[in-house]
Amino acid sequence: MTAIKRLIAGSMLGALAALSFPTAADAVSLLACMTAHKDEMKALNTQIAELQKIKVTPGGPNTKPGQCTERLQAIQGSVIMAASDKSSSDHREKISCLSVKKTLLEQQCICEAKGVQFSGEATVVDNSLAAYKRYEEARKHARRAAKDSPELKKISEGATRLRGCYSAQAISELNKSSAALEKLGQAKR
């Protein structure tokens, strides 16, 4: 990458970080973390790209997606992976495991810049995703009952900053937010 491309990419990342974080210090923290992990990110990107180039010969019985594929789907929320033949599924699982590592590393930097704890441990990630799903359900019901409530907005702002931040702290805060939203939804009925 030339110096000009690095400058442009750095400026774009800086602008995005400034939009995402309330203070310049938070944006600087994000950039510092991303810079500290740039070699690891580059290696993961290279490994993913190399695996994506490999043409897989389909074969074997249909199998369900593996743990990494399912975790990547849960983290990204939009990708649906169906059962496929064993060869294709195994290959996709290798790519997914690397993609999960890369995504968690990126999210770690974002969360730490926000001042939120982060853990990439599988059970913490899974429990955090489950807590965020419960929160989203509670928010949907509360929104129907208390559309323009300032309390609803305050709870939503606090919980939204935790999205993608996997930790005991996030689980606890999301559970508290879910309980508050459930009460709010019931009180307005």
matplotlib code that plots the C-alpha trace (Angstrom):
import matplotlib.pyplot as plt

x = [0.0, 1.4, 1.8, -1.1, -3.4, -2.4, -3.1, -6.5, -7.4, -6.2, -8.2, -11.3, -10.9, -10.4, -13.5, -15.6, -14.2, -15.0, -18.6, -18.8, -17.3, -18.3, -14.7, -11.5, -9.8, -12.1, -11.4, -7.6, -7.9, -9.6, -6.9, -4.2, -5.7, -6.2, -2.6, -1.4, -3.2, -2.6, -0.1, -2.5, -5.4, -3.3, -2.3, -6.0, -7.0, -4.3, -5.3, -9.0, -8.2, -6.0, -8.7, -11.3, -9.2, -9.3, -11.8, -13.5, -14.7, -18.1, -18.3, -19.6, -22.9, -24.8, -23.7, -24.8, -22.7, -19.8, -19.5, -17.4, -19.9, -22.8, -21.0, -20.1, -23.7, -24.8, -22.3, -23.1, -26.7, -27.6, -25.8, -27.7, -25.6, -27.5, -26.4, -24.1, -21.8, -19.0, -16.1, -17.8, -18.9, -15.4, -13.8, -16.4, -15.7, -12.0, -12.8, -15.5, -13.0, -10.6, -13.4, -14.6, -11.1, -10.8, -14.3, -13.7, -10.4, -12.0, -14.8, -12.4, -10.8, -14.2, -15.4, -12.1, -12.3, -15.8, -14.5, -16.4, -14.9, -14.4, -13.9, -13.5, -14.2, -16.8, -19.2, -19.1, -19.7, -22.7, -24.2, -23.7, -25.5, -28.3, -28.6, -28.7, -31.4, -33.5, -32.9, -34.1, -37.3, -38.0, -37.3, -39.6, -42.5, -41.7, -41.6, -45.1, -46.3, -44.3, -43.4, -41.8, -40.9, -37.7, -37.0, -37.1, -34.7, -32.3, -32.3, -31.9, -28.9, -27.1, -27.7, -26.9, -23.4, -22.9, -23.7, -20.7, -19.1, -19.0, -18.3, -19.9, -20.4, -22.4, -24.5, -25.3, -26.2, -28.3, -30.2, -30.9, -32.0, -34.3, -35.9, -36.4, -37.9, -40.2, -41.5, -41.9, -43.9, -46.1, -46.7, -47.9, -50.4]
y = [0.0, 3.4, 6.2, 8.1, 5.1, 4.6, 8.3, 8.1, 4.9, 6.4, 9.5, 7.6, 5.4, 8.5, 10.1, 6.9, 6.6, 10.2, 9.6, 6.5, 7.8, 10.8, 12.0, 12.3, 10.3, 7.4, 7.6, 7.8, 4.7, 2.8, 3.8, 2.8, -0.6, -1.2, -0.2, -2.4, -5.4, -4.5, -7.4, -9.9, -8.5, -8.6, -12.2, -13.2, -11.4, -13.2, -16.6, -16.0, -14.8, -17.9, -20.3, -18.5, -19.1, -22.9, -24.7, -27.3, -30.6, -31.4, -34.7, -36.5, -36.5, -33.3, -31.9, -29.0, -25.8, -26.0, -24.0, -21.2, -20.9, -20.7, -18.2, -16.0, -16.1, -15.1, -12.3, -10.9, -11.6, -11.6, -14.5, -17.8, -20.9, -24.1, -27.7, -28.7, -31.5, -32.4, -31.1, -27.7, -27.5, -28.2, -25.7, -23.0, -23.8, -23.0, -19.7, -19.0, -19.7, -17.1, -14.7, -15.0, -14.3, -11.2, -9.9, -10.4, -8.6, -5.6, -5.6, -5.7, -2.5, -0.8, -1.9, -1.0, 2.5, 2.9, 1.9, -1.4, -4.7, -7.4, -11.2, -13.3, -16.5, -18.6, -18.9, -15.2, -14.4, -16.8, -15.6, -11.9, -12.6, -14.3, -11.3, -8.9, -10.9, -10.8, -7.1, -6.6, -8.5, -6.5, -3.3, -4.2, -4.8, -1.7, 0.4, -0.7, 0.2, 3.4, 4.8, 8.2, 7.6, 9.4, 6.4, 4.1, 6.2, 6.4, 2.6, 2.0, 4.4, 2.7, -0.8, 0.1, 1.0, -2.6, -4.2, -6.4, -6.0, -9.4, -9.5, -10.2, -6.4, -6.3, -9.4, -7.8, -4.4, -6.0, -8.1, -5.0, -3.1, -6.0, -6.1, -2.3, -2.4, -5.2, -3.2, -0.1, -2.2, -3.6, -0.2, 1.4, -1.3]
z = [0.0, -1.0, 1.5, -0.2, 0.1, 3.7, 4.3, 2.7, 4.5, 7.8, 7.2, 6.3, 9.4, 11.5, 10.2, 10.8, 14.3, 15.0, 14.0, 16.1, 19.3, 21.5, 22.1, 20.1, 22.8, 22.1, 18.4, 19.1, 21.3, 18.5, 16.0, 18.5, 19.0, 15.3, 14.7, 17.4, 15.9, 12.2, 11.6, 13.1, 11.1, 7.9, 8.5, 9.1, 5.9, 4.0, 5.4, 4.6, 1.1, 0.4, 1.7, -0.5, -3.6, -3.0, -5.2, -3.1, -4.7, -3.2, -1.5, 1.6, 3.3, 4.1, 7.5, 9.6, 9.8, 12.4, 15.6, 14.0, 11.1, 13.5, 15.8, 12.8, 11.7, 15.2, 15.4, 11.9, 12.3, 8.6, 7.1, 7.0, 6.5, 5.4, 5.6, 2.8, 1.8, 4.2, 2.1, 1.5, 5.1, 6.4, 4.1, 5.1, 8.8, 8.4, 6.8, 9.4, 12.3, 10.9, 10.2, 13.8, 15.1, 12.9, 13.8, 17.5, 17.3, 15.5, 18.1, 20.9, 19.7, 19.3, 22.8, 24.5, 22.9, 24.3, 27.7, 27.7, 28.8, 26.2, 26.1, 23.1, 25.1, 23.2, 26.2, 26.9, 23.3, 23.1, 26.4, 25.4, 22.1, 23.9, 26.3, 23.4, 21.7, 24.9, 25.1, 21.5, 22.2, 25.3, 23.5, 20.7, 23.2, 25.2, 22.0, 21.1, 24.6, 25.3, 21.9, 22.7, 26.3, 27.4, 29.7, 26.7, 24.7, 27.7, 28.2, 24.5, 24.2, 27.1, 25.7, 22.1, 23.0, 24.2, 20.8, 19.8, 23.3, 24.8, 28.5, 31.9, 32.2, 28.9, 29.9, 33.3, 31.8, 29.0, 31.5, 33.6, 30.5, 29.5, 32.9, 32.9, 29.4, 30.4, 33.4, 31.1, 28.6, 31.3, 33.0, 29.8, 28.9]

ax = plt.figure().add_subplot(projection="3d")
ax.plot(x, y, z, "-o")
ax.set_aspect("equal")
plt.show()
